[in-house]
Amino acid sequence: MLGAFLLAGAASAELPDYTFQLQARTNLAVNIEEGSYNVELGSLVPGSFHMPITADRQVGFQLSITREGRPGIWYGQNGEGGRIYLLPEGLGPDARISEVSLNSHRQMVFSVTGTNDASKNGIYVLNAATPDEPVQIVRSPLGSSNWSSLVINEAGQMAARVTLSTGYAYALYTPNATGGFDSKILAAEKYVDPGYPYTFLYSPGANDLGQIAAAVDLQAPGSAWYQELRIFNPDGTSQVIADTRGHNPASNIFRFASVQPAINNLGQVAIQATLLDGPGRQTISILLWDGNELKVVAQNGMDVPGEPGEAIGSVEAFPPDINDRGHVVFRATRKSDGFRAVWVGDGVNLKRVVTEHDILPSDKGDARVDQETASNPVFAGMPSINRHSDISFGVGLAPPETDQVEWGTALYIAQSSLWTPDAPDAGTDPEPDAGTEPDAGTEPDAGTEPDAGTEPDAGTEPDAGTEPDAGTTPPDAGSGTPDPQPNPESDSGCGCQSTSAAGLWPFALAGLAGLTRRRSLKRREQASRD
């Protein structure tokens, strides 16, 4: 495939300007004076926190701890919202829920695993407009035990990486006439199905057309192990976008990161990778496949256009996200001071959206993006971007004058200057779409029922791999090839291992009973989050 990339150059089109809206603020139960906002005090977000955002700025996220001790789901819009779902009692101490996916039709999905009743494990489909109605549980395909990187798209389709008895597979779920979902395997590890060549499937991203983008491991007989970045189509076909040097000597991709890529409705893909940048040198980068070529959106040490003397410090091991404008959002540090930041870029332009120590509006007045302990990350998990380039993100907050007062974790929307109040849909800017009802057109639509189009309806959202490979000690850049990644049991949404509900419960007990000092609790909360 491609052996070199187009680096970011001079600005040719402006990225959005941003204003900030607080959606919610969580806090430990003992922090009574500082309180919380739109969330019950004592409810905490997970370490792999992700807050998907729809075109009309609906948002949702997982509460890993609640005052009841069971995980729940938060939903809101326009600065309002609250908890709309609590996992039922009696499912056992290890029952846990995954990150949430949401579409503009208020369909929310998340997976539940670890229950003491296997029939209660599965994909849970919840209508945020009627959250008191019973959830729908989907357990296909046969033999599935876990559903990660789960997403629901604007057409009501779902996509996930499913765990089977002998390995992973990518599954697409399409609504059927009976109100259920028909599942289809788009790819599988060869231990699951010998008809496929893949030795490992990494966490996938999906779009509104039912396409899945993912990195895969392969090893042909007598050849070195290598990776490919592929797009898998709803009809079962797939195509290679790029591959690593283990297969293609002209490639300067050392390896793709284990955190998932993102794919938009134009087939453009954003992914994190390690590039070979000269003899013995490796550089962590955010890459953008624009349909014709791979561009470098950002990489360690890259100059920031428009900020003389400023550069990217290090790209952090969290998944990027992309919209149909080709705008890519990701996390990275600023080189001059090491401050963490959320950035948006398109392979030409690059802009910081929010940076450590910035002052943001909050329910308590001006607040600073900060943590009590300087080494603790100020951002929570991965940011998301919608079609208008609004960005959702989580941050730690403190008063502007001191970082020793705990205002908890806040969830914000960076509101884009490109936003327009048109009705969200499943279109593929600039292609036409088909509204909210199924039709007989040739383009996919946003209906909840199958239609007579010639293309299938949809897929969207990120989540992550297992352990990030973008650490401080890079793999060998010599003539060999990197070792395959181990087959993990679960993935967390951020490239790091998730914490079980049972493991988090002692923190909740301590907060509710006030048995420990507030600062000790804060440090333990941050340790769990990171």
Secondary structure, 3 states (H helix, E strand, C coil): CCCCCECCCCCCCCCCCEEEEEEEEECCCCCCCCCCECCCCCCECCCCCECCECCCCEEEEEECECCCCCCEEEEEECCEEEEEEECCCCCCCCCEECCCEECCCCEEEEEEECCCCHHHCEEEEEECCCCCCCCEEECCCCCCCEEEEEEECCCCCEEEEEEECCEEEEEEEEECCCCCEEEEEEEEECCCCCCCCEEEECCCEECCCCCEEEEEEECCCCCCCEEEEEEECCCCCEEEEEECCCCCCCCCEEEECCCCCEECCCCCEEEEEEEECCCCCEEEEEEEECCCCEEEEEECCCECCCCCCCEEEEECCCCCEECCCCCEEEEEEECCCCCEEEEEECCCCEEEEEECCCEEEECCEEEEECCCCCCCCCEEEEEEECCCCCEEEEEEEECCCCCCCCCCEEEEEEEECCCCCCCCCCCECCECCCCCCCCCCCCCCCCCCCCCCCCCCCCCCCCCCCCCCCCCCCCCCCCCCCCCCCCCCCCCCCCCCCCCHHHHHHHHHHHHHCCCCHHHHHHHHHHHHC
